Structure formats: structure tokens, C-alpha cells
Amino acid sequence: MSTATTDPTATTDTPPLPREHLLVIGTLLVASFVVILNETVMSVAVPVLQDDLGVPPSTGQWLTTAFMLTMAVVIPLTGYLIQRVATRTLYVAAMSLFTAGTVLAFASQGFAMLLVARVVQASGTAVMLPLLMTTVMTIVPVARRGAMMGNITVVIAVAPALGPTLSGFVLDHFGWRWIFGVVAPIALAALVVGARYVVSVAATGDQRIDAVSVPLSALGLGGLVYGLVGIGEHAQGSSGTPTWLPFVVGGVALAAFVARQLQLQRDDRALLDLRVFTSGQFRIATGAMLIAMAAMFGSFLLLPLFAQQTLGLSALETGLITLPGGVVMGVTGPFVGRLYDRLGPRVLVVPGSLLVSAGLWLLVDVDADTSVAWLVGANLVLMLGLSATFTPLMTTALGSVEPRLYSYASAVVGSLQQVAGAAGAALFITIMTVVSASGVDAGLGEGQAFVDGVQRAFLVGAILSLVLVVLVPFLRKADAPEGAPAH
């Protein structure tokens, strides 16, 4: 029996998805790509913005910190919102916020206005990926999920990889405002198309939001993310907040939040249902994904710094280092998903984790004589490994929970990804800064001390990647939970 040619994701004899469902997923994919691309365009732009707006690095860094904090606060709410609000309504609200924030950023006349714009952008961004993942898990048959999750991998990994390239090109030719000027019309188009074609794909309930859980969630995850970001700032001497304070506040609030959810979920009233963690496969896949995310965001942050400060590359040249890896992930993502559907996760994640580790080990000995080709090659190896790893991990994690918990699983994964990204960035930057400062104190030149710091940071990241290598052999393809779409 042949499969229908109208469904490009077809890997089995299951019927193709209805056209309206393909339109929903396609629109959500494009919108998610745009909003997540926006997360990393600032990595190259922040130094330029600081000079143009006349603010010190400790202030300019808040353009990134505030974005991450807003994401950490809003994402836990998405499990409830997806259960309570119709898909189209939630999509339009999220894209309206993102579009408004992007236009406001383009029109900003000062730092304060730009910071508010970034917060508004992040409020919309936080909803999109959990909404996309929950929609896919709700309407895509089990036999096709790997292929569709491969497309989501393009969104969560390729968009961040391409961000620095886009940012570098725009900065070199048009100025920082046009980073937002390029994105705004695309976001507006996605909003208009989505308002027309996105349909509700699941029934909504009448759940009430728990007023106690919301501030506990905001203080808990927000405190941890702020603490992790603050470690890097403190290491650079640009943070006046004691490093322990946000961790204490965040840890206490998070413990209270967990206790509150365990109580509320007995009556299905939790803001974030933690029964997703009763699945062993969810725990393993999520843990492995967090390590991969930390390695990815840490390397995305440190590699441009090394290229600009040690090799003297321009913003565009720096961004181009990550471009081939992003293209590789875009090409291989759907293919990896189809292999997952046929063969399960282990045949992909075992070699994928080895490639992730190899890519980081290739960066351990970078110095002033390292060629750009070596950096591009190491990043290619890393990105190829992440491509083979992300899709199986995400599909296994989300596919191992009950269908009624899909939205909560998506929210948990999204929240932890923000924490992992902040942790990876903090880990790499802190190690680099501390080692560099020690080298200067020992009489090394600033250039050599910086190189030593970069090498040590990549070494710690490479050692951490070995945990990923150990974890992934325990993965197995999740069985279809009762109630999941199988055809």
C-alpha cells in the first residue's frame, strides 16, 4: 500500500493529516521559528547597542536577562492557558504581543523603551513553543510524530544558530534597529495568516487559575534564572546583587510551588501538573535534553566572544561561523524524525551524543592560531550531533506521558530549557571569566588569559557532555499512551 503524497511527513500507511491540521502546524512552525530566532539575534548586537545607547555592559546585559526572566515566568503558565484558551485565540494573543514588542523595539528612542519592548516580545515568545508542541502531540498520529518533531527541532535549534548570522549582517549594513525592522513584517504576516487559518485542535475546559501558584512559579523559576545569569555578571564584576540571594529566594519559592502543585493535582487543579515526572522515560529524556541545551547555549555564547576578541572577526564574520551548522540542522532535522519513527531513539541518540561531545572536545584547545575553518568544523560536528539528539529526546519525553498531560509536559520542557540555557551560559562565562582573571593576576597578558579561560570553559563543557553520552543508551521509544492519536 502506498502512502498519500499530499502529506510530506508520511512515513507509514496511516492516513495523511487533514489539510486544516497541516495548515495549523505549518503556521505554528513558521511563527515559532521567527520568535525563537529573535532570542539569539541579541548575542552579537548587545555590544553595539551599549555603545549606541550609552549604557555600561552591566546595564546592556539586561536586554538579554529581562528576556530570559520573562520567558521563565510565563512558560509555566502555558500548560494552564493551553487547557483553558482556544488554540486560535492563544495564538493571536501571543503573536500580537510579539509583533507589538518588535515594533516597539524598532521605534525605541532609549534603553528603557527597548527593555520594555524586549519584555513584551518575550511574553509572546514564551507561549509559542509549548503551543506548537502540544498541538503536534494532540493531532499527529504516533507513527508520524518523529517526522513532525524533526521540524520542531529546526525551530528550537536552527533558529538560535542562525540568529547571530542574521544579526551580524544587519548590524554591518543597516544598524541595530533593523534587527527588529526585518523581523516585524514577518511577525505581522504570521499573525495575519494564523488569525485566518489556525483552528482550535482540542477541547478547552473551565479550569480556574490558582492565585497562589502564579507568584510562587514566578519567584521560583525567575529566581533561579536570575541567579544563574547573575553568576556570569558577578564574575565580570557587573552585578551588585549577592550571588546567593536569588538562589535562596528561587529555591524556597520553587519548593513551595512543587508542594502546592502536588496538592492541587489530586483534584486536577494544578497550574503545572507534575505527574509528567512519573514517567521514567520522560525523566531520562528531559535530563539529557537539558544537558544538550546547556552545551548548545554555552557554546553559542562563548564561540562568538572568542572569534571577536581573539581572532578579531567582525560581527558578520562571527555570525557566519554558526551558519553551516544551522543549515545542517535544517536539512537533517526532518530526516532524523523519520528515522526515529522507524527505528526508535537509541540508533540516533547514541551516535548523536558522541558527536556533541566530540564537537566540544574539538574546541578545548582553541587559541590565537586557530583557523576559522576549525571553528566552523567543530560547530558543524556539534550541530550535527544536536540534530540527531534533540528530536528523539523531545519526542520520547512528550510521547511518554498521558495525552491529558501533553500541555503540562510541553510547559515543563519549555521551562527547564530556559533554566538549562541560563545555566549553560552562566557556566561557560563564569569559568572563562574566573580563569582569565586568575591568569592576569599571575602575570599573563589579557589576550592569553582570555584564551586560557575559553579553553577551560570548553573543557568543562566537554566533560559535562560525557554525562549525556552515559544517559542516552537508557532511552527507548515511548509506547502510545491510552488516548493518544494512533491513526
ZAFIMAR-573982 format. One record per atom (N, C-alpha, C): residue in one letter; x, y, z. Coordinates in steps of 0.1 Angstrom, whole numbers, plus 5000, padded with zeros to 4 digits. Layout:
% ZAFIMAR-573982
AXYZ/...
This chain:
% ZAFIMAR-573982
M500949885000/M500050005000/M500950125000/S500650224992/S501450344991/S500850455000/T501750535004/T501250655012/T500850765004/A500050855009/A499550965001/A500651065000/T500751124988/T501851224985/T501551364990/T500251374995/T499951515000/T500451545014/D500951445021/D501551465034/D503051445034/P503851545034/P505251535033/P505951465044/T505251445055/T505751375067/T505451235067/A504751185057/A504251045058/A505450945058/T505350855068/T506450755070/T505750615071/T504450615072/T503750485074/T502550485066/D501750385067/D500450375059/D499350445067/T499550515077/T498550595083/T498050705074/P496750735075/P496250835066/P496950975068/P496951055058/P497651185059/P496851275068/L497451375074/L496851475082/L495851555074/P494751595080/P493751685073/P494451815069/R494051875058/R494651995054/R494652105064/E493552115072/E493452225082/E494452205093/H494752075096/H495752045106/H497152075101/L497452045089/L498752085083/L498952235083/L497952305080/L498052455080/L498252505094/V497652445104/V497852495118/V499352465122/I499852345119/I501252315123/I502252395115/G501952415102/G502852495094/G502952635099/T501752695102/T501752835107/T502452845120/L502252745129/L502852755142/L504352735141/L504852655131/L506252635129/L506952765125/V506352825115/V506952955110/V506953055121/A505853075128/A505753175139/A506753145150/S506953015154/S507852975164/S509253005160/F509552975147/F510953005142/F511253145143/V510353235140/V510553375140/V510853425154/V509953385164/V510053435177/V511353375184/I511753255181/I512953195187/I514253255181/L514153275168/L515253345161/L515653475168/N514553545173/N514753675180/N515553655193/E515553535199/E516253515211/E517753535210/T518353495199/T519853495198/T520353605189/V519453685183/V519953795175/V520753905183/M520353905196/M520954005205/M522453965209/S522853835207/S524153795212/S525253875206/V525153915193/V526153995186/V525754145188/A524554175190/A524054315189/A524254395202/V524354325214/V524454395227/V525554495228/P526854455224/P527954555225/P527654675216/V527054655204/V526754775196/V525654855202/L524654795208/L523554875215/L524154955227/Q525054885234/Q525654955246/Q526355085241/D527055075231/D527755195226/D526855305221/D525855255213/D524955355207/D524055415217/L523555345227/L522655395237/L523455455249/G524755435250/G525555495260/G525255435274/V525155305274/V524955235287/V526155145290/P526555115302/P527655015305/P527154875303/P528154785302/P527854645299/P526854585310/S527054625323/S526154565333/S524654605330/T524454725324/T523054765321/T522654705308/G523454705298/G523154655285/G522754505285/Q523354425294/Q523154285295/Q521654255299/W521054355305/W519654335309/W518654315297/L519154355285/L518354325273/L518154175271/T519154105275/T519153955274/T518553895287/T518953955298/T518553895311/T517053915313/A516454035310/A515054055311/A514253965302/F514753935290/F514053855281/F513953705287/M515053655292/M515153525298/M514253515310/L514253615319/L513453615331/L511953615327/T511553695317/T510153695313/T509753555308/M510653495300/M510353355295/M510153265306/A511053265316/A510953175327/A509653195336/V509153315336/V507953345344/V506753305336/V506653325323/V505453305316/V505253155311/I506353085308/I506252955303/I505452855312/P505752855325/P504952765334/P503452795333/L503052915329/L501552945328/L500952875315/T501852835306/T501252795293/T500452665294/G500852575303/G500152455305/G498652485308/Y498452575317/Y497052615320/Y496452695309/L497152785302/L496552865291/L496052775280/I496952675276/I496552585265/I495352505269/Q495152465282/Q493952395286/Q492752475286/R492952605288/R491852695291/R491352785279/V492352815270/V492052915259/V492152845246/A491252875237/A491252815223/A492552845216/T492952745208/T494252755201/T494452885193/R493352915185/R493453035177/R493553165186/T492753165196/T492853285205/T494153305211/L494753195216/L496053195223/L497153235213/Y497053185201/Y498053215190/Y497953365187/V496853415185/V496653555181/V497153645192/A496853605205/A497353685216/A498853685217/A499453565215/A500953555216/A501653635205/M501153615193/M501853685181/M501553835181/S500453875187/S500154015188/S501154085198/L501454015209/L502454065219/L503754065212/F504153965206/F505553955200/F505654065189/T504654085181/T504754185170/T504754325176/A503954345186/A503954475192/A505254505199/G505854405205/G507154425211/G508254455201/T508154385190/T509154405179/T509054545173/V507854595170/V507654725165/V508154835175/L507854805188/L508254905198/L509754905199/A510454795198/A511854785198/A512454865186/F511854855174/F512354925163/F512255075164/A511155115171/A510955255173/A511555315186/S512255235193/S512855275206/S513755395205/Q513655495214/Q514555605214/Q515555605225/G515455505234/G516355495245/G516355355251/F517255335261/F517355205266/F516155155274/A515455235281/A514255195289/A513155145280/M512955215269/M511955175260/M512255045253/L513555025250/L513954905243/L513854785253/L514154815266/L513954705276/L512554665277/V511654755278/V510154725278/V509754645266/A510254685254/A509954615242/A510354465243/R511554445248/R512054305249/R511254225259/V510754285269/V509854205278/V508554175271/V507954265264/V506754235256/V506954125246/Q508054135239/Q508454025229/Q508453895236/A509153885248/A509353765255/A508053705259/S507053785263/S505753745267/S505053665256/G505153705244/G504653635233/G505453515229/T506753525230/T507653415226/T507453295235/A507253315248/A507053215258/A505953115255/V504953165248/V503753085246/V503852995233/M504653035224/M504652975211/M505152835210/L506352805216/L506852665215/L506052565223/P505652595235/P504652495242/P503452475234/L502852585228/L501652575220/L501952485208/L503052505201/L503352415190/L503552275194/M504352245204/M504552105208/M503252035213/T502452105220/T501152045225/T500252015213/T500252115203/T499352085191/T499851965184/V501151955182/V501651835174/V501251705182/M501551705195/M501251585202/M499751555203/T498851655201/T497451635202/T496851575189/I497351625177/I496751595164/I497551505155/V498851485158/V499651405149/V499751255154/P499451155146/P499451015150/P500850975155/V500850885164/V502150835170/V503150805159/A502750735149/A503650685139/A504350795131/R503850925132/R504351035124/R505051135133/R505051115146/R505451225155/R506951255153/G507751155151/G509251185149/G509451275138/A508851245127/A509051335115/A508551475118/M507451495125/M506951625128/M507851695138/M508251615148/M509151675158/M510551715152/G510951645141/G512151685134/G511951835129/N510751875125/N510552005120/N510652105132/I510252055144/I510352145156/I511752165160/T512652055157/T514052075160/T514652185152/V514152205140/V514652315131/V514352445138/V513152455145/V512752575152/V513652605164/I513852495173/I514452525186/I515952525185/A516552475174/A518052465173/A518552555162/V517852545150/V518452615139/V518252765140/A517052805145/A516752955147/A517853015156/P518152955168/P519253025176/P520553025168/A520852915160/A522152915153/A522253025142/L521153055136/L521153155125/L521053295131/G520553305143/G520453445149/G521653535148/P522853485152/P524053565151/P524453605137/T524153515127/T524453545113/T523653655108/L522353645111/L521353755107/L521753885114/S521953875127/S522353995134/S523554065129/G524653985126/G525854035121/G525754105108/F524954045099/F524754105086/F523954235087/V522954235095/V522154365097/V522954475103/L523754435114/L524554535121/L525554595112/D526154515103/D527254565094/D526654655083/H525454635080/H524854715068/H523854815071/F523054795082/F521854885084/F521754945098/G522454885108/G522254935122/G521354845130/W521454865143/W520754765152/W519254775151/R518654895148/R517154895148/R516654805137/W517354775127/W516854695116/W516854545119/I517554505130/I517354375135/I515854345138/F515254445144/F513754435147/F512954475134/G513554565126/G512754605114/G512654495104/V513554405104/V513454285095/V512454185100/V512454165113/V511554065119/V510054115119/A509854245121/A508454295123/A507554255112/P507854275099/P506854245089/P506654095088/I507654015091/I507453865091/I506553825102/A506753885114/A505853855125/A504353895122/L504254015116/L502954065113/L502253975103/A502953925093/A502453835083/A501953705089/A502853645099/A502453525106/A501253545114/L501053665120/L499853695128/L498653695119/V498753755108/V497553765099/V497153635093/V498153555089/V497953425084/V497353335094/G497953335106/G497453255117/G496053285121/A495753415122/A494353455125/A493353395115/R493753375103/R492953325093/R492853175093/Y493953105095/Y494052955092/Y494152875105/V494652925116/V494752845128/V493352815133/V493152685136/V491852645142/V492152575155/S491152575164/S491352505177/S491352355174/V492352285180/V492552145178/V492252055190/A491852115201/A491452045213/A490452115221/A489652035228/A488652095237/A489252175248/T488652285252/T489152365264/T488252335275/G488752355287/G487952335299/G487652475306/D487152455318/D486852575326/D487652585339/Q488952535338/Q489852545349/Q490052685354/R490152695367/R490452825373/R491952835377/I492552945375/I493952955378/I494152975393/D495152915398/D495452915412/D496353045415/A495753135423/A496353255425/A497653245434/V497853135441/V499053115449/V500153065440/S499852975431/S500852915423/S501553015414/V500853115409/V501453205399/V502653285405/P502553345416/P503753425422/P504853325426/L504453205431/L505453105435/L506253065423/S505553045412/S506253005400/S507153115395/A506653235395/A507453355390/A508753365399/L508553365412/L509753375421/L510653255420/G510153135418/G510953015418/G511853015406/L511252995394/L511952985382/L512653125378/G511953235381/G512653365378/G513853385387/G513753345399/G514853355408/G516053275404/L515853145400/L516953055395/L517553115383/V516753155373/V517353215361/V518153335364/Y517553425372/Y518253545375/Y519553515383/G519553415391/G520753375398/G521853325389/L521453245380/L522353185370/L522953295361/V522153385356/V522653495349/V523553585357/G523153605370/G523953685379/G525353635382/I525453495381/I526853445383/I527853495373/G527353495360/G528253545350/G528453695351/E527453775355/E527653915357/E528553945369/H528453865379/H529253885391/H530753855388/A530953745380/A532253705376/A532953815368/Q532153895361/Q532754005353/Q532754135361/G532354135374/G532354245382/G531254345379/S530154305373/S529054395369/S527754365376/S527754295387/S526554265394/S526754305409/G525754385414/G525854435428/G525054345437/T524254245432/T523454165440/T524254045445/P524154005458/P524853885463/P524453765455/T525353685450/T525053575442/T524153465448/W524153455462/W523353355469/W521953395470/L521653525470/L520253575473/L519253525463/P519353545450/P518353495441/P518153335442/F519253265445/F519153125446/F518353085458/V518553155469/V517753125481/V516253155479/V516053275474/V514653305471/V513953215461/G514653185450/G514153095440/G513952955445/G514952905453/G514852765458/G513652755468/V513452845477/V512352835486/V511052845479/A510952945470/A509652965462/A509352835453/L510452785447/L510252665439/L509752545447/A510352525459/A509952415468/A508452435472/A508052555475/A506652585478/A505752565466/F506252595454/F505452575442/F505252435440/V506252345441/V506152205439/V505152145449/A505252185462/A504352135472/A502952175469/R502752295464/R501352335460/R500852265448/Q501652235438/Q501152155427/Q500852015430/L501651955439/L501351815443/L500051805451/Q499651915458/Q498451915465/Q497251935455/L497452035446/L496352065436/L496051965426/Q497151885422/Q496951795411/Q496051675415/R495851655428/R494951555432/R493551575427/D493251705425/D491851735420/D491951795406/D493051775399/D493351825386/D493151975385/R493752045395/R493652195396/R495052255395/A496052175392/A497452235393/A497652325381/L498452435384/L498952525374/L499852455364/L500752365370/L501652285362/L501652145368/D501052055362/D500851915367/D502151845366/L502651805378/L503951745379/L503951595377/R502751535374/R502751395372/R503451355360/V503851445351/V504651415340/V505951345344/F506451375356/F507651315361/F507551175366/T506351125366/T506150975370/T506650885359/S506850935347/S507350855336/S508850865336/G509450745337/G510950725337/G511550775325/Q510850755313/Q511450795300/Q511350945299/F510351005305/F510251155305/F511451215313/R511751155324/R512851205333/R514151185326/I514451075320/I515751055313/I515851145301/A514851145293/A514851235280/A515051375284/T514251425294/T514351565298/T515751595303/G516251515312/G517551535318/G518651545307/A518651455297/A519551455286/A519451585278/M518151625276/M517951745268/M518451865274/L518351875288/L518851985295/L520351995294/I521051885294/I522551885292/I522851935278/A522151885268/A522451935254/A522152075253/M521052125259/M520652275258/M521752355264/A522252315276/A523252395283/A524552405275/A524952285268/A526152285260/A525952375248/M524752375242/M524452455230/M524452605233/F523752645243/F523752785246/F525052835251/G525752755259/G527052795263/G528052815252/S528052725242/S528952735231/S528552855222/F527152875220/F526752985212/F527153115217/L527253125231/L527653255237/L529153265236/L529953165239/L531353175240/L532153175227/L531653105217/L532253105204/L532353235197/P531253315197/P531353455191/P532353545199/L532353535213/L533253615221/L534653585217/F535053455215/F536353415212/F536753465198/A535753445188/A536053485175/A536353635173/Q535553715181/Q535753865180/Q536953915188/Q537153865200/Q538153915209/Q539553865206/T539653735202/T540953675199/T541353675185/L540353635176/L540653635162/L540353765155/G539753855161/G539453995155/G538453995144/L537453895144/L536453895134/L535453995136/S534754035125/S533654135125/S532454055130/A531354135133/A530054075137/A529553985126/L529654025114/L529153935103/L529953805102/E531253825102/E532153705101/E531953615112/T531753665124/T531453585136/T530153505134/G529153575129/G527853505127/G527853395117/L528753415107/L528853315096/L529453185101/I530153185112/I530753065118/I529652965121/T528553015126/T527452925130/T526452885119/L526652955108/L525652935097/L525652795091/P526852735087/P526852605082/P526252505091/G526452515104/G525852425114/G524352435114/G523852555113/G522452585113/G521852525100/V522452535089/V521952475077/V521952325078/V522952265084/V522952115086/V521852075094/M521552145105/M520452105113/M519052125106/G518952225098/G517752245090/G517552135080/V518552085074/V518451975064/V518251845071/T518851815082/T518851685088/T517651665098/G517151775103/G516051755113/G514951665109/P514251695098/P513051615094/P513551465091/F514751455085/F515251315082/F515451235095/V516051305105/V516251235118/V514851195124/G513851285122/G512551245127/G511951125121/R512151105108/R511650985101/R512350865105/L513650875108/L514450765113/L513950725127/Y513650825135/Y513050795148/Y511750715147/D510850755138/D509650685136/D509850535133/R510950505125/R511150375120/R511950295130/L512950355136/L514050275144/L514050305159/G513350405163/G513450445177/G514550535180/P514750575193/P515750675197/P517150635197/R517450515202/R518850485205/R519850485193/V519350445181/V520250445170/V520650585166/L519850685171/L520150825168/L520950895179/V520450875191/V520950955202/V522350905207/V522650775205/V523950735209/V525050795200/P525050785187/P526050855179/P525851005180/G524651055182/G524451195183/G525151255195/S525051185206/S525651235219/S527151235217/L527751135210/L529151125208/L529651235199/L528851275189/L529151395181/L529151525189/V528151535198/V528051655206/V529351665215/S529651555221/S530851555229/S532151585221/A532251525209/A533351545200/A533451695196/G532351755193/G532351895189/G532951985200/L532551955212/L533052035223/L534552005226/W534951885225/W536351845227/W537251915216/L536751935204/L537451995194/L537752145197/L536952205206/L537152345209/L537952365222/V538452255228/V539152265241/V540552335239/D541152325227/D542552375225/D542552495216/V541452565215/V541452685206/V542452795211/D543052865202/D543952975207/D544053075195/A544953165196/A545053275187/A545453225173/D545953105172/D546353045159/D545352955153/T544152945160/T543152855155/T542552915142/S542252835132/S541752885120/S540152895121/V539652985113/V538152995112/V537552855107/A538252795098/A537752665093/A537652565104/W538552565114/W538452475125/W537252505134/L536952635136/L535852665144/L534552625137/V534452645124/V533352605116/V533152455116/G534252385115/G534152235115/G533652185129/A534252245139/A533852195153/A532352225155/N531952345151/N530552375152/N529652285144/L530152255132/L529352155124/L529152025131/V530251975137/V530151845144/V529151855155/L529251965163/L528351985174/L526951995170/M526652065159/M525252085155/M524751955148/L525551885142/L525051755136/L524651665148/G525451665158/G525151585170/G523851625177/L523651755178/L522451805184/L521251775175/S521451775162/S520351745153/S519851595155/A520851505157/A520551365159/A519951345173/T520151435182/T519751415196/T518451485200/F518251605196/F517051685200/F515751615197/T515551575184/T514251525180/T513951395188/P514751295189/P514451175197/P514151205211/L514951295217/L514751335231/L513451395234/M513051495225/M511851565227/M510651475224/T510751395214/T509551305210/T509351205221/T510451145226/T510351045236/T509851105249/A510251225253/A509851285265/A508351315265/L507851385254/L506451415253/L505551295251/G506051205243/G505251085240/G505150985251/S505851005262/S505750905273/S504750945284/V504051055282/V503051105292/V501651085287/E500751085295/E499351065291/E498951195283/P498051165273/P497651285264/P497051405272/R496351375283/R495851495290/R496851575297/L498151525297/L499251595303/L500151655293/Y499851645280/Y500751705269/Y501051845272/S500051925275/S500352075276/S501252105288/Y501052025299/Y501952045310/Y503351995307/A503451885300/A504751835297/A505551935288/S504851995278/S505452095270/S505852215278/A505052255288/A505452365296/A506652335305/V506652215310/V507852175319/V509052175310/V509052115298/V510252115290/V510652255286/G509752335283/G510052475279/G510652555291/S510152535303/S510652605314/S512052555317/L512252425317/L513552375321/L514652405310/Q514152425297/Q515152465287/Q515652605290/Q514752695295/Q515252825298/Q516252825310/V515952735320/V516952725331/V518252665326/A518152565317/A519352505311/A520152595303/G519452685295/G520152785287/G520852885295/A520252925306/A520853025315/A522052955322/A521852835326/A522852765333/A524152745325/G523852705312/G524952685303/G525752815300/A525052925298/A525653045296/A526453095308/A525853075320/A526453115333/A527753035335/L527652905333/L528752815335/L529952855326/F529752865313/F530852895304/F531453035307/I530553135309/I531053275311/I531853285324/T531253215335/T531953225348/T533253165348/I533353045342/I534652975341/I535653055333/M535253105322/M536053185313/M536553315321/T535653375328/T536053505335/T536953475346/V536653375354/V537453355366/V538853305362/V538953215353/V540353175348/V541053285342/S540453375334/S541053485328/S541653585338/A540753615349/A541253705359/A542453645367/S542353515369/S543553445376/S544753455368/G544653445355/G545753455346/G546453585346/V545553695346/V546053825346/V546753855359/D546253805370/D546853825383/D548253755384/A548353645376/A549553565376/A550653625367/G550253735360/G551253805351/G551053775336/L550053695332/L549853675318/L549253795312/G549453815299/G548753925291/G547253895291/E546554005289/E545053985289/E544653895277/G545253895266/G544853815255/G545053665258/Q546253625263/Q546453485266/Q545653445278/A545453535288/A544553495299/A543153465294/F542653545285/F541353525279/F541253385272/V542253355264/V542353225257/V542253115267/D543053125278/D543153015288/D541753005294/G540953105296/G539653105302/G538653035292/V538753065279/V537953005269/V538252855269/Q539452815269/Q539852675268/Q539252595280/R539452655292/R538952585304/R537452575304/A536752675299/A535252665298/A534852555289/F535452545277/F535052445268/F535452305273/L536552295281/L536952175287/L535852125297/V535352215305/V534252175315/V533052135307/G532752205296/G531552175288/G531752035282/A532952005277/A533251875271/A533051765281/I533551785293/I533451685304/I531951665307/L531151775308/L529751765311/L529051685300/S529451695287/S528851625276/S528951475278/L529951425286/L530051285288/L528951225296/V528251315304/V527051265311/V525951235301/L525851325291/L524851295280/L525151165274/V526451135271/V526751005264/V526350885273/V526450905286/V526050795295/V524550775296/L523850885296/L522350885298/L521650825286/V521950855274/V521050825263/V520950685259/P521850595263/P521550445260/P520350395267/F519950465277/F518750415285/F517450455279/L517450525268/L516250565262/L515650455254/R514350445253/R513650355244/R512450435238/K511950385227/K510750455221/K509550445230/A508950555232/A507750555241/A506550485235/D505950405242/D504650345237/D503550445237/A502650425228/A501550515226/A500650515239/P500550625247/P499750615259/P498250605254/E497450555264/E496050545261/E495450685258/G494750695247/G494150815243/G494950895233/A496150855230/A496950925220/A496450895206/P496550995197/P496150965183/P497050865177/A496550755173/A497350645167/A497250635152/H496250695146/H495950685132/H495750825126/
